[in-house]
Each structure stands twice: as C-alpha cells, then as structure tokens.
Amino acid sequence: MNNVMAEKKQVYINIGAATAKLTNEECTPYTVHYEYDTVALAKGTGSAVVAAGGKSWFFLIADYAFGHSLFADTSEVIKASGGTVVGSAKHPPNANDMSSFILQAQASKAQVLGLANAGSDTINSIKSARDFGLTRDMKIAGLLMVINDIHGLGLPVAQGLLMTDSWYWDKDEASRKFANRFFLKMKKMPSTHQAAAYSATTTYLRAVTQAKTDDADTVMAELKKMKLDDFYSKGYIRQDGRYIHDMYLMQVKTPAESKKPWDYLKLVATIPGEEAFTKVADSKCYLLKK
C-alpha cells in the first residue's frame, strides 16, 4: 500500500502497521506513520526489561515483515543495553498451536521470552506459556500489545506484563472524554488504534482546510508545518513522515489494583518522542538528507 499510494501521489496516513521501514528506507513523500513503530516499541519495552535484569532473551517471531522488523529492532536495543539474544523461533501468522515454540523457549534457559508478534498470536503465546509453566522461570515481554489484548487475556493472566504504547484511554482528562464518547457507541474502551485513527482523520481534514485544497503535495507540506496537539498526543510530523510524539511504557495491573472496568494499565515511564523513534542521523530516508 505504501508504494501504491506513492505511485498514485496520494496522502497515506498509516495506522496499525508497525514496521519502521515506512519512514526509513521505504519512506515516500506521501506517507505519514502516525502511531507507533517497531523502533519505538523496542526502545520502550526492550530497554526496560533489560534494565530490570532480563539480560538473556529468546524470541517468538511472527514470520512476516512486521515480526522480522520487531525482532531486529528489539535485538539491537537489547545488545546495546548489555543483554543477549540466545535464540529464536519463527511461527506462521495466526498460529493456533504455540506449544512447540514454547518448548523451544523453555529449552533455551533464557530469562525473557520476547514476543515479536501481535494480536491473537500474542494472546496464544502468553496463554501457552502460562499453560506450560514457562512463567515460573521466564519473564514475558509482549512487544506489541494493546488494551484489547489485555481484555482478551484477563488480568489474572496478563498481570505484570510490560508494554509500550502511544496512548491509553485513562491517560488524562482529554483521553477519558474521547474514550467515554467511544464507549457509549461501542460498549468498550478504545485502543490506541481507534484513538490514532480518529486523531489522524481530524488532523488530515484540518490540513486540507488550512491548505484550501486536497492536492496531495500541498496537504503533505501543510501537515509537516503543523503543530499537532489533541487528545491523542502532541508533536510534529517530521520530513520523513514520522509523527514524533511521546510513547508510554506501561505495566498491566493486578486484579487488586484495578478499580473499575477497563482499568488495566499503570504508567511506568514516558519516553519523549525525540528518543523513542529513529534518530535523523540513523535514518536511511532520503527525505531527511535534502
């Protein structure tokens, strides 16, 4: 999709995809990567777990571009932080049976099981790890998790997990206001995906209004001039298309800590956007070299 939109010269605001390549070696003048990416996720959770004593890692990797990218970026952070990667196993997307991969992880004797996957694969990995007793000796690092995953697992299973995200519904008053409006319609709290999608849509429409045209080149220039500040986040869109905003390292609450429905996360640390994402000096994006 990234290349198609560039060929068609249309604005492409990406929500959900995590590979940092979108604003690195595969950057285009028409792409905005609005939410998180694999570099930010790795720097958040990866460095925090190593700092807490999780030095040796074994990875379960979803066998497609996203999983490979998340594994590579997290491995780099682990090694830079003084940790080691002792092994890994690739699994097909939407794998129902994770048992063989969990057994490989146990045999590795690593301190941490890093999950370079997402969605149902992450949920199945964590459930299998609990079933096989892996959590008695290893910590689990879910490298891409959202509130829906915690809801699906339940706090008794998910409690204590560290995760990095770009937004949480109970982050502040503006976030709660949006979340409560969403809940009235959907009967569940929004994840970072819904918040980012709403924010990105209104940001695009504001750029069109200010530019007085929907011409893609003009709108992209306007987007990269704007200061962004809404319930989702605040920051700016860099010349490579990366939205630079804070990221949040959070921990899943215990059942005793949760005081209301969907009260699942507590803030551990705020990671400034300039630190969270790929540095300009490290980027391969030609748009930053001009």
FIKELUM-445864 format. One record per residue (C-alpha): residue in one letter; x, y, z. Coordinates in steps of 0.25 Angstrom, whole numbers, padded with zeros to 4 digits, always signed. Layout:
// FIKELUM-445864
AXYZ...
***
This chain:
// FIKELUM-445864
M+0000+0000+0000N+0011+0010+0003N+0017+0008-0011V+0004+0009-0018M+0000+0022-0011A+0013+0028-0014E+0011+0024-0029K-0003+0030-0029K+0003+0042-0022Q-0008+0041-0011V-0007+0044+0004Y-0005+0031+0012I-0006+0032+0027N-0003+0019+0033I-0010+0014+0046G-0007+0000+0051A+0005-0005+0043A+0018-0005+0051T+0030-0006+0042A+0039+0005+0044K+0043+0004+0029L+0031+0012+0025T+0038+0025+0029N+0052+0019+0028E+0058+0012+0015E+0044+0011+0009C+0040+0025+0012T+0032+0033+0002P+0027+0048+0001Y+0013+0044+0003T+0014+0035+0015V+0011+0038+0030H+0014+0028+0040Y+0004+0033+0051E+0004+0023+0062Y+0016+0014+0068D+0027+0007+0060T+0036-0005+0063V+0047+0004+0067A+0039+0011+0078L+0033-0002+0083A+0047-0008+0084K+0053+0004+0091G+0041+0005+0101T+0039-0010+0106G+0053-0016+0102S+0062-0006+0109A+0053-0006+0121V+0053-0021+0123V+0068-0022+0121A+0069-0011+0132A+0061-0019+0141G+0070-0031+0140G+0065-0038+0128K+0078-0040+0121S+0076-0052+0112W+0065-0053+0102F+0058-0064+0094F+0049-0059+0083L+0036-0064+0077I+0035-0057+0063A+0023-0055+0054D+0028-0060+0041Y+0026-0047+0032A+0031-0033+0031F+0026-0028+0043G+0031-0039+0052H+0045-0039+0046S+0046-0024+0047L+0041-0024+0062F+0051-0035+0065A+0063-0028+0058D+0060-0014+0065T+0058-0021+0079S+0070-0029+0077E+0078-0017+0074V+0073-0010+0087I+0076-0022+0096K+0090-0023+0091A+0092-0008+0093S+0087-0009+0107G+0096-0020+0111G+0087-0032+0108T+0088-0044+0099V+0079-0052+0089V+0081-0067+0091G+0071-0072+0081S+0058-0070+0073A+0047-0078+0067K+0038-0073+0055H+0023-0077+0055P+0013-0075+0044P+0003-0063+0045N-0010-0067+0053A-0004-0080+0058N-0013-0087+0068D-0003-0097+0074M+0009-0090+0080S+0013-0102+0088S+0026-0106+0080F+0031-0092+0080I+0029-0090+0095L+0036-0103+0098Q+0048-0097+0089A+0048-0085+0098Q+0048-0093+0111A+0060-0101+0106S+0068-0088+0103K+0068-0085+0118A+0067-0070+0115Q+0062-0061+0125V+0052-0054+0116L+0042-0059+0105G+0041-0047+0095L+0028-0047+0087A+0031-0041+0073N+0017-0043+0069A+0003-0037+0071G-0012-0039+0073S-0017-0053+0074D-0002-0059+0073T+0002-0051+0085I-0010-0056+0093N-0008-0070+0089S+0007-0069+0092I+0004-0064+0106K-0007-0074+0109S+0002-0085+0104A+0014-0080+0112R+0005-0080+0125D+0000-0094+0122F+0014-0100+0120G+0019-0093+0133L+0029-0085+0126T+0026-0072+0134R+0031-0079+0147D+0045-0077+0141M+0044-0067+0130K+0038-0053+0128I+0029-0050+0116A+0031-0037+0108G+0020-0034+0099L+0026-0025+0089L+0013-0020+0082M+0001-0021+0091V-0012-0012+0092I-0023-0011+0102N-0032-0021+0094D-0021-0032+0096I-0021-0030+0111H-0036-0030+0111G-0036-0044+0104L-0025-0050+0113G-0031-0044+0126L-0023-0038+0138P-0021-0051+0145V-0013-0056+0133A-0007-0042+0128Q-0004-0036+0141G+0011-0031+0142L+0013-0030+0127L+0021-0018+0122M+0017-0012+0109T+0019+0001+0101D+0008+0008+0094S+0005+0022+0089W-0008+0025+0096Y-0017+0019+0107W-0031+0023+0110D-0029+0027+0124K-0016+0035+0121D-0022+0049+0124E-0036+0056+0124A-0036+0059+0109S-0033+0044+0107R-0044+0040+0116K-0054+0049+0109F-0051+0043+0096A-0052+0029+0102N-0065+0031+0109R-0071+0036+0096F-0066+0024+0089F-0071+0015+0099L-0085+0020+0098K-0085+0015+0084M-0077+0003+0084K-0079-0002+0098K-0064-0004+0100M-0052+0005+0102P-0044+0010+0090S-0030+0004+0088T-0018+0013+0082H-0023+0009+0068Q-0036+0015+0069A-0031+0028+0076A-0020+0029+0066A-0029+0027+0054Y-0039+0038+0059S-0027+0048+0062A-0021+0045+0049T-0034+0047+0041T-0037+0061+0048T-0022+0065+0046Y-0023+0062+0031L-0036+0070+0030R-0030+0081+0037A-0018+0081+0028V-0028+0081+0016T-0036+0093+0022Q-0023+0101+0024A-0017+0098+0011K-0031+0101+0004T-0028+0089-0005D-0028+0074-0005D-0016+0073-0014A-0006+0063-0008D+0007+0071-0009T+0000+0083-0003V-0006+0075+0008M+0007+0068+0011A+0014+0081+0012E+0003+0086+0021L+0004+0074+0030K+0019+0076+0032K+0017+0090+0036M+0006+0088+0046K+0008+0087+0061L-0001+0075+0066D-0008+0075+0079D-0020+0067+0083F-0026+0057+0092Y-0017+0046+0085S-0003+0053+0086K+0005+0065+0083G+0017+0067+0074Y+0020+0069+0059I+0021+0061+0046R+0036+0060+0042Q+0041+0062+0028D+0041+0046+0026G+0027+0045+0030R+0029+0040+0044Y+0019+0047+0054I+0029+0050+0066H+0021+0049+0079D+0023+0043+0093M+0022+0028+0095Y+0018+0021+0109L+0024+0009+0116M+0012+0003+0124Q+0010-0009+0133V-0002-0018+0134K-0009-0016+0147T-0012-0027+0157P-0027-0031+0159A-0026-0024+0173E-0020-0011+0166S-0031-0010+0156K-0043-0001+0162K-0053+0000+0150P-0056-0007+0137W-0044-0006+0127D-0035-0001+0137Y-0023-0009+0133L-0011-0001+0132K-0002+0008+0140L+0009+0017+0135V+0023+0013+0137A+0031+0024+0129T+0028+0034+0118I+0038+0033+0106P+0040+0046+0099G+0037+0045+0084E+0051+0050+0080E+0057+0038+0088A+0046+0028+0084F+0047+0028+0069T+0059+0026+0059K+0068+0038+0060V+0071+0047+0048A+0085+0043+0048D+0082+0028+0048S+0071+0029+0037K+0073+0024+0023C+0061+0032+0018Y+0066+0041+0006L+0055+0052+0010L+0064+0055+0022K+0076+0056+0014K+0071+0068+0006
***
